[in-house]
Amino acid sequence: MTDLPLEIPVTDAAAALRGSAPPLLLDCRTPEEHQTARIAGAVLIPMQELPERVAELAGQEAASIIVHCHHGMRSLRVATWLRDRGFTKAQSMAGGIDAWSEQVDPTVPKY
């Protein structure tokens, strides 16, 4: 189990990504959404494909993973799903890429 909150504020996520040991940034949106707007370095595994592709995350069960989507609802479900499968440090980025555009990087398009 982890003491990390399930959600991480977007500004804290940005700080973590700039840190010396950045977390894995997992984009759980659709390929079309990812094409429209993305955060550099994010790995795209759409929510609906995760059950078939979770093996791609093997070995990262103890690693910090920040999941993001458009507004934070899908990523909350994905982070919970990952935690239920042993990824104890999975967190959802509150507000999603929409909040990222507003609070961290206004060059990321809003849609």
N, C-alpha and C positions, 0 to 999 in steps of 0.2 A: 504494500500500500504506500501511498505518497501523501505528504502534507501539502503538496502543491494544489492551489485552487484549480478547479476545472477550467475556469476562464482566466485569460490573461489580458489586461488592457493593451490596446494597440501600441501605445507609447512604450510600455514595458517590453512588448514583443520586439519592437524596433531596436531598443537598447540591447536586448539579448542577442539579436542578429548581428549587431556590431561588436559583440564581445569576443573574447579570445577563444571561446569554445562555443560557437554559434549552434543553436538547435537546428534540427531538420525542419524546414518549412514545407508543410504539406498542403497543397491546394486541392480541395475536394470538389471543386466546381466542374462544370462540363468543359470539354475542349473548346467549344465556341466562346464561352465566357473567358477562359484562359487566354484565348487569342485576342479578345477585346481589351483586356486589362490584366496585367500580371505584375507580381513582385519578383524582382530579379533573384534567381537562385531557388525559387519554389519548385518543388517536384509535384507534377500533376498526376494524381490518382483520383479520378472522379468517384464520388461517394458510391454510386451504383456498381462500380467495378472493384471496390475495395475487397469484398469477400474473396474474389478470385485472384487478387493481386497482393494480398497481405504478405505473401512470402517475400515480396520485394523489400519488405521492412525487417526481415529476419536479421537477428543480431543487434537490433536497435531497441530491444525491449526496455533497457535501462537508460536509453538516451532521451534527451529532451526533444520533444516533437511539438511544434506549434502548428495546428491545423487552421486553415482559413477558408472561407467561402465568400459569398457576396455580402451578407449582413450578419452572419454569425450563428444562424440556426442550424444549417447542415453541419458546420464544423463542430458545433456542440454535440450533435448526435455522433459524429465520427470520433471525436475525442473520447466520448463515453464508451463507444464500441471498442476502441483501441485499448482503453484501460481495462475493460472487461476481459481482454485477451492478453493481458500481461504487460502492455506498454504503459508502465506506471507513471511516466512523466508526460503523457500526452495532455495537451491543453488546447482549448479553443480560443482563437483570437477574437475577443469581443468586438462586435461591430463590423467584422470582416474587412474585405478590401475597400469597401465604401468608407469606413472609418479611417483606414490607412490613407486613402486619397485626401481626406479632410484634415487629418492630424499629423501625418508623417511625410507624405510625398505627394504634393498636388499635381505632379506630372503624370501620375497614374490616372488614366481616364475613369470617370464615373459613368455608370450606365444604369 
